[in-house]
C-alpha cells in the first residue's frame, strides 16, 4: 500500500528518543493511499479522512511505548497561545512551567544551550489512562524557537 501523506500543524518538543507533540493532522482525501484505504474500508475518502481539524497530543518516552489522544475541543487559538507562552518562557533563560489546558504541562529547566523538560500528559477522559510523565532530554533553545516559529506560521 502507498504511504498516506499527513500534513498539518505540529509542534514536537523533544528528540527522536523522547518527545511530546501537539498536532492537528490533515490528510488529503485525493491521496492515492487514502483512496485505496477508503475503498478497502467501504467508505468515501472524505469519510475515511474525517474533519481534519481535531488536535491531538502524542508522546514517546525513552522507555516504554508512546501513545496519544484527541483533543476535540482545542482550537487553533489555544494552540497558538500555548506556543506564545513557550516562546516567552524560552527567552527568560530560567526554569519555567507552561500548560496547554489541563492535558499538557511542561516543566522546563535550562541545561547548557537548551532546556530539558518534564512533561505531564493528562488524558481528557480520566478512564482512558493515568497521568503520564515523559522526561525529555535537553533540546537546544535555538532549535525550539525555530520549530515554534514554523508551528505558529502553520496556524495562519
BELVEN-V810434 format. One record per pair of residues at least 24 apart in sequence whose C-alpha atoms are under 8 Angstrom apart, sorted by sequence separation. I is the first residue (numbers start at 1). GAP is how many residues later the second one is. D is the distance in Angstrom with one decimal. If there is no record, write none. Layout:
BEGIN
((I;GAP;D) (I;GAP;D))
END
This chain:
BEGIN
((114;24;5.8) (115;24;5.5) (27;25;6.8) (114;25;5.2) (115;25;6.5) (5;26;7.3) (26;26;4.9) (114;26;3.9) (115;26;6.5) (4;27;6.9) (25;27;6.3) (26;27;7.3) (111;27;6.3) (113;27;5.6) (114;27;4.4) (4;28;7.8) (24;28;7.2) (25;28;7.5) (113;28;6.3) (114;28;7.7) (4;29;5.2) (24;29;6.3) (25;29;7.4) (2;30;7.2) (3;30;5.9) (4;30;6.1) (24;30;5.8) (25;30;7.3) (2;31;4.9) (24;31;4.3) (1;32;6.6) (23;32;5.6) (24;32;6.2) (22;33;7.1) (23;33;5.3) (22;34;5.9) (23;34;6.4) (1;35;8.0) (22;35;4.8) (23;35;7.7) (21;36;5.6) (22;36;6.7) (20;37;7.1) (21;37;5.2) (20;38;5.7) (21;38;6.2) (20;39;4.2) (19;40;5.6) (20;40;6.5) (18;41;7.5) (19;41;5.4) (18;42;5.1) (19;42;6.5) (17;43;7.3) (18;43;4.6) (17;44;7.0) (18;44;4.9) (17;45;5.3) (90;51;6.9) (71;53;7.5) (69;54;7.0) (90;55;7.9) (22;57;8.0) (87;58;6.6) (87;61;7.2) (83;65;6.5) (83;69;7.3) (62;72;7.9) (80;72;6.3) (61;73;5.3) (62;73;7.6) (60;74;7.4) (61;74;6.8) (62;74;8.0) (59;75;7.7) (61;75;7.7) (80;75;7.5) (76;79;6.7) (20;99;7.4) (20;114;7.7) (19;115;7.4) (18;116;7.3) (18;117;7.1) (19;117;6.0) (18;118;5.4) (18;119;7.3) (15;121;7.5) (14;122;5.7) (15;122;7.5) (14;123;6.9) (14;124;7.6) (15;124;7.3) (14;125;6.2) (13;126;8.0) (13;131;7.3) (12;135;7.8) (11;136;6.9) (11;137;6.9) (11;140;5.9) (10;141;6.1) (9;142;5.9) (9;145;5.4) (8;146;7.3) (9;146;6.4))
END
